[in-house]
Amino acid sequence: MPLTEKQLKERDAKRNIGEELLAAVQDVKAGHFGAAHKVEITQAAEARSKTGLSQPKFAELLGVSVRTLQEWEQGRRSPSGAARSLLHIAASRPDIFREVLGNP
C-alpha cells in the first residue's frame, strides 16, 4: 500500500540524504550493489538491428504491423512460420534480406 502524502513528508523529514548518498557511494566502491540482470535479445530485435532498418520499415518489409514487430522484439509474442524464416534470413544475411525485399 503506497504512503500518503503526509506519511511521505514525515518519512522524508527524518532522512539525511547526504549521509545516504555517501553510504551508497561507499557501498559501490566496496563492490556492494544490487543484482545485475541480463536482458535476452530476441530474434526479431537482433535481426532488425543487423539490417539497420527502422521499426516501421522493417515491419513493412516483413508484412506485419509495427505493433506486432514491437511485441516480437519485446518477447511478448513469438513469430511463427514464414515470419520466423524471414527473421532468420535477416539476421544471418541482412544484405540479401534488403536486396530481395527491395531496400538495397
C-alpha positions in Angstrom: 0.0 0.0 0.0 1.5 3.4 -1.0 2.3 6.0 1.6 0.0 9.0 1.9 1.4 12.5 1.2 1.5 13.1 5.0 3.4 9.9 5.6 5.9 10.7 2.9 6.6 14.1 4.4 7.1 12.6 7.8 9.5 10.0 6.5 11.5 12.5 4.4 11.8 14.9 7.3 13.8 12.2 9.2 16.1 11.4 6.3 19.7 12.7 5.9 20.1 12.5 2.1 23.8 13.4 2.2 24.5 10.6 4.6 22.5 8.1 2.4 24.4 9.2 -0.8 27.8 8.9 0.9 26.9 5.4 2.2 25.7 4.4 -1.3 28.9 5.6 -2.9 31.0 3.7 -0.3 28.9 0.5 -1.0 29.5 0.8 -4.7 33.3 1.4 -4.2 33.4 -1.7 -2.0 31.7 -3.8 -4.6 28.3 -4.0 -2.9 25.5 -3.2 -5.2 22.2 -4.6 -6.4 21.7 -7.6 -8.6 22.6 -7.5 -12.3 20.1 -8.7 -14.8 20.9 -10.0 -18.2 18.4 -9.0 -20.9 18.0 -11.5 -23.7 17.9 -10.1 -27.2 15.1 -11.6 -29.2 15.5 -12.9 -32.7 13.4 -10.1 -34.1 15.4 -7.4 -32.3 18.7 -8.9 -33.4 17.5 -9.3 -37.0 16.3 -5.7 -37.2 19.5 -4.4 -35.6 21.6 -6.2 -38.2 19.7 -4.8 -41.1 19.9 -1.2 -39.7 16.3 -0.5 -40.5 13.7 1.4 -38.5 10.8 -0.5 -36.9 8.3 0.9 -39.5 10.4 -0.1 -42.5 11.4 -3.5 -41.1 7.7 -4.2 -40.3 6.7 -3.1 -43.8 9.2 -5.5 -45.4 8.0 -8.4 -43.2 4.4 -7.6 -44.0 3.4 -7.1 -40.3 2.3 -4.1 -38.3 4.8 -2.1 -36.2 2.9 -3.2 -33.1 3.4 -6.9 -34.0 7.1 -6.3 -34.5 7.4 -4.5 -31.2 5.6 -7.4 -29.5 8.2 -9.8 -31.0 11.1 -7.6 -30.1 10.0 -7.3 -26.5 9.4 -11.1 -26.2 5.7 -10.8 -25.5 4.8 -12.7 -28.7 6.7 -15.1 -31.0 6.7 -15.0 -34.7 5.7 -18.2 -36.5 6.1 -19.8 -39.9 7.3 -17.5 -42.7 8.0 -14.6 -40.4 10.4 -16.7 -38.4 12.2 -17.7 -41.6 12.4 -14.1 -42.8 13.9 -13.1 -39.4 16.5 -15.8 -39.7 17.5 -14.6 -43.1 17.6 -11.0 -41.9 19.8 -12.0 -39.0 22.2 -14.1 -41.0 22.3 -12.2 -44.3 21.0 -8.7 -43.8 22.4 -7.7 -47.2 20.4 -10.4 -49.0 17.3 -9.5 -47.0 17.4 -5.9 -48.0 18.2 -6.7 -51.6 15.5 -9.3 -52.1 12.8 -7.3 -50.3 13.6 -4.1 -52.2 15.7 -2.0 -50.0 19.3 -2.3 -51.3 
